Amino acid sequence: MRTECLLVSAGLAWVAACGGSGASGEPLIAGALTGDYQGTAFTPAFGFALERTAGVSYLIAVGTDPIHCGTAEQSDPPAGNFAAIALTSLDVGTYSNVIVEVFTNVGGFAGSGSNAGSVEITASTAESVAGTVTYADTIESRSYGLSGSFEVVRCPS
């Protein structure tokens, strides 16, 4: 399943209606991620995990610019480059065919993604979620990717 900007999968619909509030953001607790948006590399420094639908739908978001637990409720997309990962659980385990979408909001908002991701959650507590992600895809001759390790704050339910 491939998607283009604003034709966002149901699990990631927050992206079309999210945004920064000028808040300081949630820095990555640990990890080293590298993203790719149409051949331009970026390094996320902020991120969070949250439950979208109780027991059914979860989101991990990472970005170059400040994002935070309230980002999903805001009306404008956050600035910078970012990625959203849709999961069915934040429990420790390995997840395949994970939807990953990579976005840019630098001089304009655009993004794309597919279900070509894999995620391993290595630790999950009420305070944080840690793991690794591997995602690389070429969509309409353009590359998109996200890979590496992460530990992000877990937003309260």
GIPE-V161097 format. One record per backbone hydrogen bond with DSSP energy under -0.5 kcal/mol. NH is the residue of the N-H (numbers start at 0). CO is the residue of the C=O. E is the energy in kcal/mol with one decimal. If there is no record, write none. Layout:
nh;co;e
NH;CO;E
NH;CO;E
This chain:
nh;co;e
2;112;-2.5
4;110;-1.1
6;3;-2.3
11;8;-1.7
12;9;-1.1
14;11;-2.1
15;12;-0.9
16;13;-1.2
17;14;-1.0
18;70;-1.6
25;66;-3.0
26;24;-0.7
27;44;-2.4
28;150;-2.6
29;150;-1.2
31;148;-0.9
33;146;-2.5
34;41;-3.6
35;144;-2.5
36;39;-2.5
37;35;-0.6
37;142;-2.3
38;142;-0.6
39;36;-1.7
40;38;-0.6
41;34;-2.1
43;41;-0.5
44;62;-2.5
45;62;-2.2
46;25;-3.0
47;60;-2.1
48;152;-2.2
49;58;-2.7
51;49;-0.6
51;56;-2.7
52;56;-1.7
55;52;-3.0
56;52;-1.9
57;86;-2.7
58;49;-2.7
59;84;-2.2
60;47;-2.6
61;82;-2.3
62;45;-2.1
63;80;-2.7
70;67;-2.2
72;69;-1.7
73;70;-1.8
79;104;-1.4
81;102;-2.0
82;61;-2.9
83;100;-2.6
84;59;-2.9
85;98;-2.5
86;57;-2.5
92;120;-1.8
94;118;-3.5
97;116;-2.7
98;85;-0.6
99;97;-0.5
99;113;-2.6
100;83;-2.5
101;111;-3.0
102;81;-3.3
103;109;-2.8
104;79;-2.4
105;107;-1.0
109;103;-2.1
109;107;-0.5
111;101;-2.2
112;2;-1.5
113;99;-1.7
114;0;-0.9
116;97;-2.2
117;133;-2.2
118;94;-2.6
119;131;-2.4
120;92;-2.8
120;118;-0.5
121;119;-0.7
121;129;-1.9
122;129;-1.6
124;127;-3.0
128;151;-2.4
129;122;-3.0
130;149;-2.6
131;119;-2.2
132;147;-2.4
133;117;-2.5
134;145;-1.5
136;143;-2.5
138;136;-0.5
138;141;-2.8
141;138;-1.2
143;136;-2.5
144;35;-2.2
145;134;-2.3
146;33;-2.2
147;132;-1.7
148;31;-1.3
149;130;-2.6
150;29;-1.6
151;128;-2.7
152;46;-0.7
153;126;-2.6
154;48;-3.2
154;152;-0.6
